[in-house]
Amino acid sequence: MKRIGILGGTFNPPHIGHLIIANEIKYALDLDEVRLIPTASPPHKAADKDVMAHQRLRMVELAIEGAVGLTASSIEVDKGGVSYSYDTISALHEIEPEAEFFFIIGADMVDLLPTWHKIDELVQLVTFIGVNRPGSLGETPYPVKFISIPEIDLSSTVLRARLAEGGTIKFLTPSKVESFIRQEGLYGSGAVEN
């Protein structure tokens, strides 16, 4: 049976924290792969109208280029619209009925699990894997297996703010992602790399 980790998010933009989480969980749980799945339109936060879903998917592809066992999936971007985890996982189960799925979430999302769409059904389809995140308790009535990984207090919000201010994001995201951001003029960035 194939063991697949799922790491969803807006990845707006992807950063080293995302990559560390994916890689650490892959090895901690001996997973065959971890799929990073950018959402087309997140149900829990406002979408950034200036950065399209296909651009976020491309940044994820660039971020994981050459990383063994990390893959990018376009399942939610291809579907379009608001993406609910239950619908995505149900679709993946139809495509790969023999696979075992491990849904990776930060402690901030663990706190919000009771508000998730069809959460009672979703917990029957996946094993939730919680990772520590600064400032979050990670408390929930739902079954979550917590894995301790190196804490990186970094968010996509920090990268967007730095880019908008003309600051550096060097080493906070892979250089190919930074180059793409600057070439596309995303987040108010210029063409010059810092």
KEKE-3310 file (N, C-alpha, C; in steps of 0.2 Angstrom, whole numbers, plus 5000, padded with zeros to 4 digits):
npx = (5004:5003:5010:5005:5008:4999:5000:4992:4988:4989:5001:5008:5019:5027:5038:5054:5049:5038:5044:5053:5044:5037:5047:5053:5041:5039:5051:5050:5038:5041:5035:5030:5029:5026:5014:5012:4999:4992:4979:4965:4956:4955:4945:4945:4952:4954:4957:4971:4970:4979:4989:4988:4981:4987:5000:5004:5004:5015:5025:5026:5030:5043:5049:5050:5058:5069:5069:5068:5054:5045:5031:5021:5004:4991:4977:4967:4969:4966:4952:4947:4939:4932:4940:4938:4945:4939:4933:4943:4951:4942:4941:4955:4955:4946:4954:4965:4963:4969:4979:4986:4982:4990:4987:4994:4995:4997:4999:4991:4980:4975:4969:4958:4951:4937:4929:4930:4924:4914:4921:4919:4918:4929:4940:4938:4944:4958:4974:4977:4991:4999:5009:5021:5018:5023:5014:5002:4991:4987:4976:4962:4947:4948:4956:4973:4990:5004:5019:5035:5045:5059:5056:5051:5049:5041:5032:5021:5016:5026:5035:5028:5027:5040:5044:5035:5040:5052:5062:5073:5072:5080:5086:5075:5066:5067:5079:5075:5061:5061:5066:5056:5046:5050:5052:5039:5034:5027:5019:5022:5035:5051:5062:5074:5085:5088)
npy = (4994:5011:5025:5041:5057:5072:5089:5103:5120:5138:5142:5155:5165:5149:5143:5140:5134:5127:5117:5111:5105:5096:5088:5083:5076:5067:5058:5055:5048:5038:5039:5036:5047:5065:5075:5091:5102:5115:5126:5131:5141:5146:5140:5146:5158:5175:5175:5180:5191:5196:5186:5172:5156:5146:5152:5150:5137:5134:5140:5131:5119:5123:5125:5113:5106:5093:5088:5073:5062:5072:5080:5090:5093:5097:5095:5103:5116:5113:5110:5121:5136:5136:5125:5111:5101:5088:5085:5085:5075:5064:5063:5059:5047:5040:5040:5033:5020:5011:5018:5025:5039:5053:5067:5082:5095:5111:5116:5127:5125:5113:5118:5123:5113:5108:5117:5113:5108:5095:5087:5076:5066:5067:5063:5049:5046:5050:5050:5062:5072:5082:5097:5106:5124:5140:5149:5143:5131:5118:5110:5099:5090:5079:5065:5067:5064:5070:5076:5081:5093:5103:5120:5133:5150:5156:5163:5164:5177:5185:5184:5190:5203:5208:5208:5217:5228:5230:5222:5208:5191:5181:5165:5162:5156:5144:5149:5148:5150:5163:5170:5167:5174:5187:5189:5188:5199:5198:5201:5215:5215:5219:5218:5215:5204:5201)
npz = (5000:4995:5004:5007:5009:5012:5009:5010:5005:5003:4998:4995:4994:4992:5004:5013:5025:5022:5014:5023:5032:5024:5020:5032:5038:5028:5030:5044:5045:5035:5022:5005:4997:4998:4994:4988:4988:4980:4984:4974:4978:4994:5007:5020:5020:5013:4995:4986:4974:4965:4963:4953:4954:4946:4945:4958:4959:4950:4957:4968:4961:4956:4968:4974:4965:4960:4973:4981:4982:4985:4978:4967:4966:4955:4957:4964:4959:4946:4947:4951:4959:4976:4987:4997:5009:5012:4999:4991:4996:4995:4981:4978:4984:4976:4964:4969:4976:4984:4992:5007:5015:5023:5031:5032:5044:5051:5068:5070:5061:5066:5078:5072:5067:5071:5064:5051:5034:5033:5043:5051:5042:5035:5044:5044:5032:5032:5040:5052:5053:5064:5065:5075:5077:5079:5092:5092:5099:5096:5099:5099:5097:5089:5081:5080:5075:5082:5076:5080:5073:5067:5072:5062:5062:5051:5038:5023:5023:5029:5018:5008:5013:5014:5001:4995:5002:4996:5001:5006:5001:5001:5003:5011:5003:4989:4977:4964:4965:4970:4959:4949:4955:4954:4941:4936:4943:4955:4971:4972:4969:4962:4947:4952:4960:4977)
capx = (5000:5007:5009:5006:5007:4996:5002:4989:4989:4989:5008:5007:5022:5030:5044:5057:5045:5034:5048:5055:5038:5036:5053:5053:5036:5041:5055:5048:5033:5043:5030:5032:5029:5022:5011:5010:4993:4990:4972:4963:4953:4955:4939:4946:4955:4953:4962:4975:4968:4985:4993:4984:4982:4992:5006:5006:5006:5021:5030:5027:5034:5050:5052:5052:5062:5074:5068:5066:5048:5041:5028:5016:4998:4986:4970:4963:4969:4962:4945:4945:4934:4934:4942:4937:4949:4935:4931:4950:4953:4938:4943:4961:4953:4943:4959:4970:4959:4973:4983:4984:4984:4992:4985:4998:4993:5000:4995:4985:4974:4973:4964:4952:4947:4930:4925:4931:4919:4913:4927:4918:4919:4936:4944:4938:4948:4965:4977:4979:4997:5000:5016:5021:5018:5023:5008:4996:4990:4986:4971:4957:4944:4949:4963:4979:4996:5009:5026:5039:5050:5062:5052:5054:5044:5041:5025:5021:5014:5032:5039:5025:5028:5047:5044:5032:5044:5058:5067:5076:5069:5085:5086:5068:5062:5072:5081:5071:5055:5062:5067:5050:5042:5053:5050:5032:5032:5022:5019:5025:5043:5054:5065:5081:5086:5092)
capy = (5000:5017:5029:5047:5063:5078:5096:5108:5127:5143:5143:5161:5160:5143:5145:5134:5131:5122:5112:5107:5101:5091:5083:5080:5071:5061:5054:5053:5042:5033:5040:5036:5054:5070:5079:5098:5104:5122:5127:5136:5147:5143:5142:5149:5165:5178:5174:5185:5192:5197:5180:5167:5149:5143:5154:5147:5130:5134:5141:5125:5115:5126:5125:5105:5103:5089:5085:5066:5061:5078:5081:5095:5091:5102:5093:5108:5121:5111:5110:5128:5137:5134:5118:5108:5095:5082:5084:5083:5068:5059:5062:5055:5040:5037:5039:5028:5017:5007:5022:5027:5046:5057:5074:5086:5102:5115:5117:5133:5122:5108:5122:5125:5107:5108:5121:5111:5106:5087:5085:5069:5061:5067:5059:5042:5045:5051:5051:5069:5073:5089:5099:5112:5130:5145:5153:5138:5126:5112:5106:5097:5083:5074:5061:5070:5062:5075:5075:5086:5095:5109:5125:5139:5155:5160:5163:5167:5184:5188:5185:5195:5210:5209:5209:5223:5234:5230:5218:5202:5185:5176:5159:5160:5152:5143:5154:5148:5153:5170:5172:5167:5180:5194:5189:5189:5205:5196:5204:5221:5214:5222:5212:5214:5200:5204)
capz = (5000:4995:5009:5004:5013:5008:5012:5006:5007:4997:4995:4992:4990:4995:5007:5016:5031:5019:5012:5029:5035:5019:5020:5039:5039:5024:5033:5050:5044:5030:5017:4999:4994:5000:4988:4990:4984:4981:4983:4969:4982:5000:5011:5026:5020:5006:4990:4983:4967:4961:4961:4951:4957:4942:4947:4965:4958:4947:4962:4971:4956:4956:4975:4975:4959:4962:4979:4980:4986:4985:4971:4966:4962:4952:4958:4966:4954:4940:4949:4952:4964:4983:4988:5003:5010:5011:4992:4987:4998:4992:4974:4978:4986:4970:4960:4971:4982:4989:4995:5013:5015:5029:5030:5036:5045:5056:5074:5069:5058:5071:5082:5068:5064:5072:5059:5044:5030:5033:5046:5054:5037:5033:5049:5042:5026:5032:5047:5052:5056:5066:5066:5079:5074:5085:5094:5091:5104:5093:5103:5095:5099:5083:5081:5077:5077:5082:5075:5082:5068:5068:5071:5058:5063:5045:5035:5017:5024:5029:5012:5004:5016:5012:4994:4994:5004:4992:5005:5003:5003:5000:5008:5014:4998:4984:4972:4957:4966:4970:4952:4946:4958:4952:4933:4936:4946:4960:4977:4972:4969:4956:4944:4955:4966:4983)
cpx = (5004:5005:5010:5004:5004:4997:4998:4990:4989:4996:5009:5012:5024:5036:5048:5054:5041:5038:5051:5050:5037:5041:5053:5048:5037:5045:5053:5042:5035:5037:5034:5033:5025:5020:5009:5004:4991:4982:4970:4960:4951:4948:4939:4950:4954:4959:4965:4974:4974:4989:4988:4986:4987:4999:5009:5008:5013:5027:5032:5032:5041:5053:5054:5056:5068:5074:5064:5060:5044:5038:5023:5010:4993:4979:4965:4963:4965:4954:4943:4940:4936:4935:4941:4941:4945:4934:4938:4952:4949:4940:4950:4960:4950:4949:4964:4967:4963:4978:4981:4987:4985:4991:4989:4996:4997:4996:4989:4979:4971:4967:4958:4948:4940:4926:4926:4925:4919:4919:4926:4919:4926:4941:4944:4942:4956:4967:4979:4986:4998:5007:5016:5021:5018:5016:5002:4997:4990:4981:4965:4954:4945:4956:4968:4985:5001:5016:5030:5045:5053:5057:5055:5048:5044:5034:5026:5019:5021:5035:5035:5026:5035:5047:5041:5036:5051:5064:5069:5072:5074:5086:5080:5064:5068:5073:5077:5064:5055:5063:5060:5045:5044:5051:5043:5029:5027:5024:5022:5033:5045:5058:5072:5081:5090:5096)
cpy = (5006:5022:5036:5053:5069:5084:5101:5115:5131:5143:5149:5166:5154:5146:5139:5131:5125:5116:5107:5103:5095:5085:5079:5075:5065:5056:5051:5047:5037:5033:5039:5042:5058:5074:5086:5100:5111:5123:5132:5142:5144:5145:5146:5156:5168:5177:5180:5186:5194:5191:5174:5160:5145:5145:5151:5140:5129:5135:5135:5120:5117:5125:5117:5102:5100:5086:5078:5065:5066:5079:5087:5092:5097:5100:5099:5114:5119:5111:5117:5129:5136:5127:5116:5102:5089:5080:5082:5076:5063:5058:5058:5048:5036:5035:5033:5025:5013:5011:5024:5035:5049:5064:5079:5093:5105:5115:5122:5130:5117:5112:5123:5119:5106:5112:5118:5108:5098:5084:5078:5064:5061:5063:5052:5041:5046:5050:5058:5069:5081:5091:5105:5119:5136:5149:5149:5133:5119:5107:5105:5090:5078:5071:5064:5067:5068:5073:5081:5087:5101:5115:5131:5144:5159:5158:5166:5175:5188:5189:5190:5202:5212:5211:5216:5229:5234:5226:5212:5196:5179:5171:5158:5156:5150:5148:5154:5151:5161:5173:5172:5173:5186:5194:5191:5196:5204:5200:5211:5221:5217:5216:5211:5209:5202:5198)
cpz = (5000:5001:5007:5009:5009:5012:5008:5009:5001:4994:4992:4995:4995:4998:5011:5022:5028:5017:5018:5032:5030:5020:5027:5040:5034:5027:5040:5050:5038:5024:5010:4995:4998:4994:4991:4985:4985:4980:4978:4973:4989:5004:5017:5026:5013:5001:4988:4976:4963:4959:4960:4954:4952:4943:4954:4964:4954:4952:4966:4967:4956:4963:4976:4970:4962:4969:4979:4985:4987:4978:4972:4963:4961:4953:4960:4962:4948:4941:4949:4958:4971:4984:4995:5004:5009:5004:4989:4989:4995:4985:4974:4980:4980:4965:4962:4978:4987:4993:5002:5013:5022:5028:5035:5037:5051:5062:5074:5066:5062:5076:5079:5065:5065:5067:5052:5041:5031:5037:5049:5049:5035:5038:5047:5036:5026:5039:5047:5056:5057:5067:5070:5075:5079:5086:5093:5096:5101:5097:5099:5098:5094:5084:5077:5079:5077:5081:5076:5076:5070:5067:5067:5059:5056:5041:5028:5018:5025:5023:5008:5006:5014:5005:4992:4996:5001:4996:5002:5006:5002:5005:5012:5009:4993:4979:4966:4959:4967:4963:4948:4949:4955:4944:4932:4939:4952:4967:4977:4971:4962:4953:4947:4960:4971:4986)
residu = (MET:LYS:ARG:ILE:GLY:ILE:LEU:GLY:GLY:THR:PHE:ASN:PRO:PRO:HIS:ILE:GLY:HIS:LEU:ILE:ILE:ALA:ASN:GLU:ILE:LYS:TYR:ALA:LEU:ASP:LEU:ASP:GLU:VAL:ARG:LEU:ILE:PRO:THR:ALA:SER:PRO:PRO:HIS:LYS:ALA:ALA:ASP:LYS:ASP:VAL:MET:ALA:HIS:GLN:ARG:LEU:ARG:MET:VAL:GLU:LEU:ALA:ILE:GLU:GLY:ALA:VAL:GLY:LEU:THR:ALA:SER:SER:ILE:GLU:VAL:ASP:LYS:GLY:GLY:VAL:SER:TYR:SER:TYR:ASP:THR:ILE:SER:ALA:LEU:HIS:GLU:ILE:GLU:PRO:GLU:ALA:GLU:PHE:PHE:PHE:ILE:ILE:GLY:ALA:ASP:MET:VAL:ASP:LEU:LEU:PRO:THR:TRP:HIS:LYS:ILE:ASP:GLU:LEU:VAL:GLN:LEU:VAL:THR:PHE:ILE:GLY:VAL:ASN:ARG:PRO:GLY:SER:LEU:GLY:GLU:THR:PRO:TYR:PRO:VAL:LYS:PHE:ILE:SER:ILE:PRO:GLU:ILE:ASP:LEU:SER:SER:THR:VAL:LEU:ARG:ALA:ARG:LEU:ALA:GLU:GLY:GLY:THR:ILE:LYS:PHE:LEU:THR:PRO:SER:LYS:VAL:GLU:SER:PHE:ILE:ARG:GLN:GLU:GLY:LEU:TYR:GLY:SER:GLY:ALA:VAL:GLU:ASN)
# end
